[in-house]
């Protein structure tokens, strides 16, 4: 588990994963954010905050 602590503004977009691995690999990623939206944009995963302040985001990754 990796824990990120970010200080963000409302509506700010932050890249959490720059480039996801190719689909040929097996495994998964799980991201938990306190609010806002997690979404994929091309090969990246981004977080858009619903409110300002410090946010703790947890990232789990399992490769098989």
C-alpha positions in Angstrom: 0.0 0.0 0.0 1.2 3.5 -0.9 -0.4 6.5 0.9 -0.3 9.9 -0.8 -1.1 13.1 1.1 -2.0 15.9 -1.3 -2.9 19.5 -0.6 -5.4 20.5 -3.4 -7.8 23.2 -4.4 -11.4 22.5 -5.3 -11.7 21.1 -8.8 -7.9 20.7 -9.1 -6.8 17.8 -11.3 -3.9 15.7 -10.0 -2.2 12.8 -11.8 -1.8 9.8 -9.5 -0.5 7.3 -12.0 1.4 8.7 -15.0 1.3 5.6 -17.2 -0.6 2.4 -16.5 1.1 -0.8 -17.6 0.3 -2.4 -20.9 -2.8 -4.6 -20.8 -0.6 -7.7 -21.4 0.3 -7.7 -17.7 -1.9 -9.1 -15.1 -2.8 -7.6 -11.8 -4.8 -4.6 -10.6 -4.7 -1.2 -9.1 -7.1 0.1 -6.4 -7.2 3.8 -5.4 -9.3 5.1 -2.5 -9.9 8.8 -2.3 -12.0 10.6 0.4 -14.1 12.6 -2.1 -14.0 13.8 -5.7 -13.5 11.7 -8.8 -10.9 9.2 -9.9 -10.8 8.7 -13.7 -8.6 7.4 -16.5 -7.3 9.7 -19.1 -5.4 7.8 -21.8 -2.7 5.9 -19.9 -2.9 8.0 -16.7 -5.2 8.0 -13.7 -6.2 11.4 -12.4 -8.0 12.6 -9.3 -10.3 15.7 -9.3 -11.0 17.1 -5.9 -14.5 18.0 -4.8 -13.3 20.3 -2.1 -10.1 22.0 -1.0 -7.7 20.8 1.7 -5.4 17.9 2.5 -6.5 14.6 0.9 -5.2 11.1 1.8 -5.3 8.8 -1.1 -4.4 5.1 -0.7 -3.0 3.1 -3.6 -2.9 -0.7 -3.7 -1.2 -2.6 -6.5 -1.1 -6.3 -7.1 0.9 -7.9 -9.9 0.5 -11.5 -10.7 
